[in-house]
Amino acid sequence: MRELRPGAVKRLAQVSRQTSGGAGVGTQVLLTGLHCFRTQPDPSLSPAPRPGHSLPVPPPPGPPPPVPTPPASSVSLQGSMRPSSSSWTLADLLHQSPSPTARAPRCPNLWRRCQPSDVTKGLLVALVGGGLPAGFVGPFSRMAYQTSRLPSLELLLCRCLFHLPLAAALGSRRRPLFGPAGARGRAWLHALLNVLSIGCAYSAVLVVPSGNASTVRKGSSTVCSTLLALCLESQRLSGYDWCGLLGSTLGLLIIVGPNLGTLEEGAEGVYTALGYVLAVLGGLALALGLLVYRSLDFPSRFLTVAFLFGVVGVLGALPSLFVLQTPVWPRDPLTWSCVVAVAVLALVSFMCASYAVTKAHPALVCAVLHSEVVVALALQYYVLYEAVAPSDIMGAGVVLGSIAIITAQNLSCDRGDRGDRGGERKGAGDEAGWGPLEEGLVAEGGD
């Protein structure tokens, strides 16, 4: 190779300073490489001798002159920059090595970061698919009773008949109709508790205003769910959750309190008190059913419990209807429309509540289901033309505010702050910045 002139050496040193951002390590590496160029010329590329001139006599062979040793930081950098061949090139000297501290900023995916958590999804499903449709069930049941004197057990029987076609979905997936052997008893218990809860709710609606019956049932289910979850499960609630629960319970007391103080004497007062007792029992059965459903872990539990609800309801309501009440065959289209609407809306509410309780705390799900009370009060005033007291409006506002607190507290745009039940635990590979491939290789090596 040809020797580089001193001016070129200075120019290369300036370029190295500009590209590497500093004059320390880059300049030392550059000067060391240039020294190798100047001390080891390539004889094949040397110019031919002119006429009349003799070639210089090469020096006798001996050890090569010592090369100055660069610092340790320079040596490590040279090792990372040295090519596989034994000589340096100009491109190698001008190559800019990446700074060890400068990392390319990773642009976070805004859509992935702002996806709602599992808890938020469960609460939204409970609000839109569980509470709002269930608010129409009470007024429609009362309309069917006022129009054709349709008994509550017959209404429950019609609703359970809509659950039986789910057996076709289970059969197409080759799933057992009554669940696996290990969880069959709990699945039947869940169906029995839900049938008792719905039966008590329908019976309470016939003697108590629909809004008050829904209020008492949802309030008792919230209180029972909170107590059962704290006693039987290890999950804890945050301060915002407790604030929302207490607020929703306070709103229910504001709605029911004045009505409980004005019970009439005689048979009418006894029937009204019995209706409130049935509503409380219905809420207790609902809380127990939600807790039992959380303990089921087989794949087809969603369809299985819905089908078993229909089976238990038909087996229980059909004989009880002829023993305790008088069956009525409705003749007007309004009654049939109310029956079909109750069956469809109740089925949707049942499935959405069952899904929500697998994502969020049962007490939070029951608190969000209080939206049923607000819808029932609105229909009671605008459709049934029943009086709504100022305390009912005030209590409904408190309930809505509590639902807003619970839902807003669980809305999160940070995937790391999601403390939901189905969240994934952050592993050591994520903390170290490894990808899935590196973490898998480390796991295989540890095995």
C-alpha positions in Angstrom: 0.0 0.0 0.0 1.0 3.6 -0.5 2.0 5.8 2.4 -0.5 8.5 3.3 0.7 12.1 3.4 0.8 14.0 6.8 -1.9 16.3 5.5 -4.2 13.3 4.9 -3.5 12.0 8.4 -4.6 15.3 9.9 -7.7 15.3 7.7 -8.7 11.8 8.7 -8.2 12.7 12.3 -10.6 15.6 11.9 -13.2 13.4 10.2 -12.9 10.8 13.0 -13.5 13.5 15.6 -16.6 14.7 13.8 -18.2 11.3 13.2 -17.4 9.7 16.6 -18.4 12.7 18.6 -15.1 12.9 20.6 -11.4 13.1 20.0 -10.3 10.4 22.5 -10.8 6.8 21.4 -11.6 7.5 17.7 -8.4 9.5 17.2 -6.2 6.8 18.9 -7.7 4.1 16.8 -7.2 6.2 13.6 -3.5 7.0 14.4 -2.8 3.4 15.3 -4.2 2.2 12.0 -2.3 4.8 10.0 0.9 3.8 11.8 0.4 0.3 10.5 0.0 1.6 7.0 3.2 3.6 7.1 5.3 0.9 8.8 4.2 -2.0 6.6 4.2 -1.0 3.0 3.2 -3.4 0.3 6.2 -4.1 -2.0 4.0 -5.2 -4.9 2.5 -1.7 -5.1 5.9 0.2 -4.9 6.8 2.3 -7.9 9.2 1.0 -10.6 12.8 2.4 -10.6 13.7 5.1 -13.0 16.4 4.6 -15.6 19.8 5.3 -14.0 18.7 4.8 -10.5 19.2 1.7 -8.4 16.7 0.2 -6.1 17.4 0.8 -2.4 18.8 -2.2 -0.6 16.3 -3.6 1.9 17.4 -3.8 5.5 18.4 -7.2 6.9 15.5 -9.2 8.3 14.9 -8.7 11.9 12.2 -8.2 14.4 9.6 -5.6 13.4 9.6 -2.3 15.2 7.4 -2.2 18.3 3.9 -0.9 17.9 2.7 1.5 20.6 0.1 -0.2 22.8 -3.1 1.8 23.0 -5.2 2.1 26.2 -7.5 -0.7 27.3 -10.6 1.1 26.1 -9.0 1.6 22.7 -8.0 -2.1 22.5 -11.6 -3.2 23.2 -12.9 -0.9 20.6 -10.3 -2.0 18.0 -11.4 -5.6 18.7 -14.9 -4.8 17.8 -13.9 -2.9 14.7 -11.0 -5.1 13.4 -12.0 -7.0 10.2 -11.3 -10.7 9.6 -8.4 -10.0 7.3 -4.8 -9.1 8.5 -4.8 -5.6 7.1 -6.7 -2.4 7.7 -8.6 -0.5 5.0 -9.6 3.1 4.8 -13.3 2.2 5.1 -12.6 0.4 8.4 -10.8 3.5 9.8 -13.7 5.8 8.9 -16.4 3.4 10.3 -18.4 5.0 13.0 -19.0 2.6 15.9 -22.4 3.0 17.8 -22.2 4.6 21.1 -22.9 2.1 24.0 -25.2 4.5 25.8 -27.2 5.7 22.8 -30.2 3.4 22.2 -32.8 4.0 19.5 -36.0 5.2 21.2 -38.8 2.6 21.0 -42.0 4.2 19.8 -44.8 2.6 22.0 -47.8 1.3 20.3 -50.5 3.7 21.4 -53.3 1.2 20.6 -51.7 -1.5 22.7 -51.1 0.8 25.6 -54.6 2.3 25.6 -56.5 -1.0 25.4 -58.8 -1.5 28.3 -57.9 -4.0 30.9 -59.8 -7.2 31.6 -61.4 -5.6 34.7 -62.6 -2.6 32.6 -63.9 -5.0 29.9 -65.8 -7.0 32.5 -67.4 -3.9 34.1 -68.4 -2.4 30.7 -70.0 -5.7 29.7 -71.8 -5.8 33.1 -73.0 -2.2 32.6 -74.2 -2.4 29.0 -75.1 -6.0 28.6 -76.1 -6.9 32.2 -77.6 -3.9 33.9 -79.4 -2.1 31.1 -81.3 -5.1 29.7 -82.2 -6.3 33.2 -83.8 -2.9 34.0 -86.5 -3.7 31.4 -87.3 -7.1 32.9 -89.1 -5.8 36.0 -91.5 -3.4 34.3 -92.3 -5.9 31.5 -93.1 -8.6 34.1 -95.4 -6.2 35.9 -97.1 -5.2 32.6 -97.7 -8.9 31.9 -99.2 -9.4 35.3 -101.4 -6.3 35.1 -102.7 -7.3 31.6 -103.4 -11.0 31.9 -102.6 -11.8 35.6 -99.7 -13.9 34.4 -98.2 -15.6 37.5 -94.5 -15.3 38.3 -93.7 -19.1 38.0 -95.2 -19.2 34.6 -93.0 -16.3 33.5 -90.0 -18.1 35.0 -91.0 -21.2 33.1 -91.2 -19.3 29.8 -87.8 -17.8 30.4 -86.1 -21.1 31.2 -87.4 -22.6 27.9 -85.2 -20.1 26.0 -82.1 -21.6 27.7 -82.8 -25.2 26.5 -81.7 -24.7 22.8 -78.1 -24.1 24.1 -77.9 -27.9 24.2 -77.4 -27.8 20.4 -74.3 -25.6 20.8 -72.8 -27.9 23.4 -73.5 -31.0 21.2 -71.9 -29.4 18.1 -68.7 -28.8 20.2 -68.9 -32.4 21.6 -69.0 -31.1 25.2 -70.9 -32.8 28.0 -74.3 -31.2 28.6 -74.0 -31.3 32.4 -70.3 -30.4 32.6 -67.3 -32.6 33.5 -67.5 -35.0 36.3 -65.3 -33.0 38.7 -67.3 -29.7 38.4 -70.8 -31.2 37.8 -72.0 -30.6 41.4 -71.0 -27.0 41.4 -72.6 -26.4 38.0 -75.9 -27.7 39.3 -75.6 -25.6 42.5 -75.0 -22.5 40.4 -78.1 -23.2 38.3 -80.2 -23.8 41.4 -79.1 -20.6 43.1 -79.9 -18.6 40.0 -83.3 -20.1 39.6 -84.1 -19.2 43.3 -82.8 -15.7 42.7 -84.9 -15.1 39.6 -88.0 -16.7 41.2 -87.7 -14.5 44.3 -87.2 -11.4 42.1 -90.3 -12.1 39.9 -92.4 -12.8 43.0 -91.3 -9.5 44.6 -92.1 -7.5 41.5 -95.7 -8.6 41.7 -96.3 -7.0 45.1 -93.6 -4.3 45.3 -92.9 -1.5 42.8 -90.4 -2.8 40.2 -87.9 -0.1 41.0 -87.9 -0.8 44.7 -87.7 -4.6 44.2 -84.7 -4.2 41.9 -83.1 -1.8 44.3 -83.4 -4.2 47.3 -82.3 -7.2 45.3 -79.2 -5.5 43.8 -78.3 -3.9 47.2 -78.4 -7.1 49.1 -76.4 -8.9 46.3 -73.7 -6.2 46.5 -73.3 -6.4 50.3 -73.3 -10.2 50.3 -70.8 -10.4 47.4 -68.5 -8.0 49.2 -68.6 -10.0 52.5 -68.3 -13.4 50.8 -65.4 -12.3 48.6 -63.5 -10.9 51.6 -64.1 -14.0 53.7 -63.6 -16.7 51.1 -61.2 -15.1 48.6 -57.8 -13.5 48.8 -58.7 -10.5 46.6 -58.7 -7.0 48.1 -60.4 -3.9 46.9 -58.8 -0.5 46.5 -60.0 2.7 48.2 -61.8 3.9 45.1 -63.7 0.5 44.9 -64.7 0.8 48.6 -65.9 4.4 47.9 -68.0 3.2 45.0 -69.5 0.3 46.9 -70.4 2.5 49.9 -71.9 5.1 47.6 -74.0 2.6 45.7 -75.3 1.1 49.0 -76.1 4.6 50.3 -78.0 5.3 47.1 -80.1 2.2 47.6 -80.9 3.1 51.2 -82.0 6.5 50.0 -84.4 4.9 47.5 -85.8 2.2 49.8 -85.7 4.0 53.2 -88.8 6.2 52.8 -90.8 3.3 51.3 -90.0 1.0 54.2 -91.3 3.6 56.7 -94.7 3.9 55.1 -95.8 0.2 55.1 -99.5 -0.2 55.4 -101.1 -2.2 58.2 -103.0 -5.3 57.6 -102.7 -7.8 54.7 -101.5 -5.3 52.2 -98.6 -4.3 54.5 -97.7 -8.0 55.1 -97.6 -8.7 51.4 -95.4 -5.7 50.8 -93.0 -6.7 53.6 -92.9 -10.2 52.2 -92.0 -8.8 48.8 -89.0 -7.0 50.2 -87.9 -10.1 52.1 -88.1 -12.1 48.8 -86.0 -9.4 47.1 -83.3 -9.7 49.8 -83.3 -13.5 49.5 -83.0 -13.1 45.7 -79.9 -10.8 46.1 -78.3 -13.3 48.5 -78.9 -16.2 46.1 -77.4 -14.1 43.2 -74.3 -13.3 45.2 -73.8 -17.0 46.0 -74.3 -18.0 42.4 -71.7 -15.5 41.1 -69.2 -16.8 43.7 -69.9 -20.4 42.7 -69.5 -19.5 39.0 -66.0 -18.1 39.6 -64.9 -21.5 40.9 -65.8 -23.2 37.7 -62.8 -23.6 35.4 -63.7 -26.0 32.5 -63.8 -24.6 29.0 -67.5 -24.8 28.2 -68.8 -23.4 31.5 -70.5 -20.5 29.9 -72.9 -22.6 27.8 -73.1 -25.3 30.4 -74.4 -23.1 33.2 -76.9 -21.4 30.9 -78.3 -24.7 29.8 -78.4 -26.1 33.4 -80.3 -23.0 34.4 -83.0 -23.8 31.9 -83.2 -27.5 33.0 -83.4 -26.7 36.7 -86.0 -23.9 36.0 -88.2 -26.1 33.9 -88.0 -29.0 36.4 -88.8 -26.7 39.4 -91.2 -24.2 37.9 -93.5 -26.7 36.0 -94.8 -28.7 39.0 -94.8 -25.7 41.3 -96.9 -23.8 38.9 -99.8 -26.2 39.2 -99.4 -26.6 43.0 -98.9 -23.1 44.1 -100.4 -20.9 41.4 -103.0 -21.2 38.6 -101.6 -21.3 35.0 -102.9 -18.7 32.7 -102.8 -18.8 28.9 -102.3 -15.3 27.6 -104.5 -14.2 24.7 -103.6 -10.6 23.9 -100.4 -9.8 21.9 -99.1 -7.3 24.6 -98.7 -10.1 27.1 -96.9 -12.4 24.6 -94.7 -9.5 23.6 -93.8 -8.9 27.3 -93.1 -12.6 27.9 -90.8 -12.8 24.9 -89.0 -9.6 25.8 -88.5 -10.7 29.4 -87.1 -14.1 28.2 -84.6 -12.6 25.7 -83.5 -9.7 27.8 -83.0 -11.9 30.9 -80.9 -14.4 28.8 -78.7 -11.6 27.6 -78.3 -10.2 31.1 -77.5 -13.6 32.5 -74.7 -14.3 30.0 -73.2 -10.8 30.3 -73.1 -11.0 34.1 -71.6 -14.5 34.0 -68.9 -13.2 31.7 -68.2 -10.1 33.7 -67.7 -11.9 37.0 -64.8 -13.9 35.5 -63.0 -10.6 34.7 -63.7 -8.4 37.7 -64.5 -8.7 41.5 -68.0 -9.9 42.2 -68.7 -6.9 44.4 -67.7 -4.5 41.6 -69.9 -6.4 39.1 -72.9 -6.2 41.4 -72.3 -2.5 42.0 -72.2 -1.9 38.2 -75.4 -3.9 37.8 -77.1 -1.3 39.9 -77.7 0.5 36.6 -80.8 -1.8 36.4 -82.3 0.3 39.2 -82.0 3.5 37.3 -83.6 2.0 34.2 -86.4 0.4 36.2 -87.2 3.7 37.9 -87.3 5.5 34.5 -89.6 2.9 33.0 -91.8 2.9 36.2 -92.4 6.6 35.7 -92.7 6.9 31.9 -94.2 3.6 31.0 -96.2 2.3 34.0 -97.1 5.8 35.1 -96.3 5.0 38.7 -95.1 7.8 41.0 -91.4 8.3 41.6 -90.5 10.1 44.8 -87.7 12.7 45.0 -85.7 10.3 47.2 -85.8 7.8 44.3 -84.3 10.4 42.0 -81.7 11.4 44.5 -80.7 7.8 45.2 -80.5 7.0 41.5 -78.1 9.9 41.1 -75.9 8.6 43.9 -75.9 5.1 42.3 -74.9 6.5 38.9 -72.1 8.5 40.5 -70.8 5.4 42.3 -70.8 3.4 39.1 -68.8 6.2 37.4 -66.2 6.1 40.2 -65.8 2.3 40.0 -65.5 2.3 36.2 -63.2 5.3 35.9 -60.8 3.9 38.6 -60.4 0.7 36.6 -59.8 2.5 33.2 -56.0 2.4 32.6 -53.8 3.1 29.6 -50.7 1.5 31.2 -50.5 -2.2 30.7 -48.1 -2.5 33.7 -50.7 -1.1 36.1 -53.4 -3.6 35.5 -54.2 -5.6 38.6 -56.9 -7.7 37.1 -57.5 -11.3 37.8 -56.4 -12.6 34.5 -53.3 -10.3 34.1 -50.0 -11.8 33.2 -47.1 -11.5 35.6 -44.0 -9.7 34.3 -41.1 -12.2 34.0 -37.4 -11.7 34.5 -36.9 -11.7 30.8 -39.1 -8.6 30.4 -37.3 -6.8 33.2 -34.0 -7.4 31.6 -35.2 -6.3 28.2 -35.1 -9.8 26.6 -37.4 -10.8 23.8 -39.4 -14.0 23.8 -36.7 -15.9 21.9 -34.0 -15.0 24.4 -36.2 -15.8 27.4 -37.1 -19.2 25.8 -33.5 -20.1 25.3 -32.6 -19.2 28.9 -35.5 -21.3 30.1 -34.4 -24.3 28.0 -30.8 -23.9 29.3 -32.0 -23.8 32.9 -33.9 -27.0 32.3 
